[in-house]
Amino acid sequence: MKKITAILGFIFCFTIISCKEGKAQTYQFNDTQLLERVKVLSSDDFKGRKAGEQSSTLAQDYIIKQFKDLGVAGFNNKYKQHFTFSRQDKVINATNILAEIKGSEFPEKYIVISAHYDHLGVSNETIYNGADDNASGVSAMVSFAEYLVKNPPKHSVIFAAFDAEELGLKGAKHFVNTIDKDKVLVNLNMDMISRSSKNELYVVGTRYNDALKKIIEAFKNPTDSKLIQGHDGTDDKQNWTMSSDHGLFHLKKIPFLYFGNEDHKAYHQPTDDFEDITPEFYKNAVTIILNIFKAIDDTGLN
């Protein structure tokens, strides 16, 4: 891929597939910043963002700054949710980053938008930068916050940047064990959404919830990227039901949708770099997921 050169200040517009007084509504997120956040988080400065290491602290500070700059408060006024776990006889101190926008109609019911920010760190002096996995999901989550600050949701939204996904979904496990699951309407999890040679985005989770299935089947895709249901045990391919943080929500019987692209040659390799994401697909993926969020927020899964 050619290296991406972004034009400062360019705003990417997309259409929400709903109408008011017969006119399509158009909203905006800044696609320059969407790409810039991926570039920054996957740079060598962050040394692979491995849970429990100094590079993780740098990533935490960067993500919190994005929310603060947008005026988005921490969940229950705290951005950091600390937890510990043991791995190979070593205690690891890890941190989820949580932010919140209150709903205008149903403030006590939450839609959790999640993406893990950790990656594999450094091995043999080689940095695993994790651009697609999963700087892409984190940057998209911030774009959601950017949009929702200007267009308040009906339901409250928790933005959850989970730590230690690569070490066994530990951050999501801690979160779901501390939240009142009856207050969570749905989890929308994004993990690897910026790189697809086939221009295909998968959505997993509809087989477990009829209301979500209806929303996806009725979805009118405003982009030229494909949205495909599958990889959920109903086809002859991989089952991604437990492949990322959404799996812990599923175990708690919380409805979920997971969005991701298929594994590529750079998956969990030091070649998962910003220069090789597919930016038009990535912008389309964010547009698709945000449209689906809107449908869920509008209907409340009724």
N, C-alpha and C positions, 0 to 999 in steps of 0.2 A: 504494500500500500504506500501511496505517497504520503509524506508527512503533512499533517493538517495545518493549514494556516488559517486562523480564524480572524475575521474582521471585527475589531473591537466595537462593541456596542450593538452589533446586529441582533435583532430580536426575531426569534422563530415563532410564527403564529400557527395555531392549529384550531380546528373546528370541533367543538363539542357536538355530538350528534343528538341534539335536542333543539327544539324550536320554541320561541316565544313570539306570539303574535305573527306567526308565519315566517319569522326570519331566523336563520341560523345564528347562534351566538359564537363569537370568536374571542378566545382568550389567548394569553401570551405567557411563555416562559423564555428565559434568556438562554438560547442555545450556545452562545459563546461561553457563558459561564458554566453551562452543563459540561462542555468539553474541557474547559480549563480546570474544573475540579478533578476530573479523571486524570488529567495530565499531572496535576500537583500531587494527588494522593498516590499515584503510581510512579512517582519520581524516585530516584536513588536516595534523596534526602530522607525518605520515610523507611528505607531499609526493610521493606517487605511487611511492615506492620504486624509483626508476630506478637501474639498475646503474651503479656507479662514482661515485655522488653521495652526499653526506652523509646524505640520507634513507635510502639503502640501509644505511648503518652503523647508523642508529637501528633499522631493522627487524631487522638481524642481532642486535643486543643484546637486543631484545625476544624474539625466537624462542629464543635461547640461554637467557634467563631462564626461559622456560616449561619447557624441558627440565631445567634445574637445579632448579627448584622441585619437579619430579616425581622428582628423584633419578636422572635418566637421563644417563649419561655421554656424552661426545663419542666419535665413532668413532676407535678407536685412541687414546683419551684426548685427542682434539683436536676441538673443535667447528667450527673454521674451516678450510676448504680454499681457499686463495687461488689465483687464476689470473689471467692477463692475456690480452687479445686486442686486435686492432686493428680499428677501424671508422672509415671516412672519414678515414684518416691520423691517427687519434687512438688512443693506447694507453689502454685501459680496465682498471682494476684491479677485479676482481670477486671475490666470495667465496661459495662454497657453505657451508651450515650442515649438519653431519652429526652425528647422534647414534646410539646403539646400545644395544640390549638383547640380551644373549646368550641363545641358545637352550638349553633344558634337555636336549634329546636330540641335536640336530645343530648344535652351536655353530659349525662351520666352513662351514655352508651358509646363505646369506643370502636373505631376502626384503627387497627394497628398496621402501619406501613413500616415494613422492616427490610433491612439489608445488612449483612455483616461487613464490618470494616477490616477485620483482621485478614492476614494472609500467611505465607509460609516463612517469611523472614529471610535470613541469609544462610547459605550452606556452602562450605568450601570457598568462602569469599565471593560467592556469586549471589546477587540479590534477586529474589523472586518478587517482582514489582506488583503483580496482580492487578493489571489494568481492568481487564474484563471481570476477573474474579478477585475482589468485587468492588473495586473503586467505582465501577459503572453503576451498581445498585445504590451505593451511598450518594453519589452525585445526583442520580435521579430522585432519590428521596428528598434531597434539598430542593430540587426543582418543584416537587409537590408542595413543599412548605412555601416556596416563593409564590406559587399560584394561589394557595389557600389563604395566605395573608390578605390577598386582594379579593378573594372570593370565598368568604367564610363557609365552612361545611355545615350541614345540618347536624351531623353526629360529631362528637369530639374525635380528634385524631391524635394518636400517639405515634411519633416518629421514633423508631427503635433501631439504632445502629448497634448491632450485637457484636460482642467480642467472642473470641475462641470458638467460632464456628468450625474452623479447620481442625480443632482439637476435640471434636465430638459434640458440636452444637451446645456447648456449655453455657454460653450467654443466653440463648433462647430458653434453655432449661431453667436457668435461674429466674428469668423474667416471668415465665408462665407459672412458676411456683409462688410468685409474689403478687400476682394480679388476681383480682376477682374475675374468674373466667365468665361468670354470668353477665358481666358488664361489657364483654368483648363481642361485638357483632361479627367481626371477620378479621382475618389476617391477610394482608396482601404482601407477599414476600418477593423481593427482586434479587436474583443472584445470577450474574453473568447475562447481561442484556445488551452488550455493546458490540458483539462480534458474530456475524453470521454470513458466511459466503453464499448461503442459500436464501438469504432474506426471509428467514423463518423465526418466529417467536412462538414458543410453546407455552400453553397455560395448563396447569395441572390442578386438580381439586374439584372439578365439577361433578365427578362421579359420586362424590360424598354429600352433595347438597343440591337439592332440586332447584332452589331459587337461584343459586349461582349458575347452574346449568342453563336455566331459562335466559338469564342475562347474557351469557356468552353466546348462546345460540341466536339470540335476537340482535346481537351486536353488529352495527354497521361500521365497518372498518374505514376510517377516513384516510388511510395511508395505502401505499402499494406494497407494504410488507405483509407477509402472511401471518395470521394468528391461527395456531393449530392446537386442538385439544388432543391430549394423548400422553404417553409416557406415565400412565397412572395405573397400570395393571390391566387395562382393557385392550391393549394392543400387544403385539409380539416384540416390542422393544423394551428398553429399560423402564423400570418403575421408579419414578422420582418422588413418590409420596413421602419418603423419609430422607430425601437427598440433601436437604438444607434445613434452615431454621423453622420453616413452616411445619416440619414433621412433629415438632414438640407441641404446636398448637393442635395438630390433628390428634395426637395422643390424649389431649385434654378435651377432645370432642368440640373444639372451636372450629367453625368453618374457615377454609383458607383457599386462596388462589396463589399458586407459585408461578412466576414468570421467569423464563430463562431460555437461552439458546442451547443447542446441542454442543457437546464437548468438541473442541478443536485441537489442533496439534500443539497449541501453546498451553493447553490446560495443565495447571500445576507444573509449568515449566518456566525457566527464567526468561523465556521469549514472550510471555504475556505482557506486552508493552503497549503503551498508548499509541504508538505509531501504527500499530496493526489492528486497531479497532476499525469497525465499519461505521463511520459517523452518521450517514444518512439512515441506515438501519437503526442505529441507536436512538436518534431523534424520533424516528417512527415508533420505536418500542415504547419510549416514554409517553408519546402521544396516545398510543393505544391503551396503555395501563391507566393513564389519567382519565381517559374517557370511560373506562370500565369502573374506576373509582367513582366517578360522577353518577353512573347508573346505580351503583350500590348505595351511595349516600342518598340519592333521591328516593329510592324505593324502600330502603331499610330491610331488604331481603323479604319483603312481603309479597 
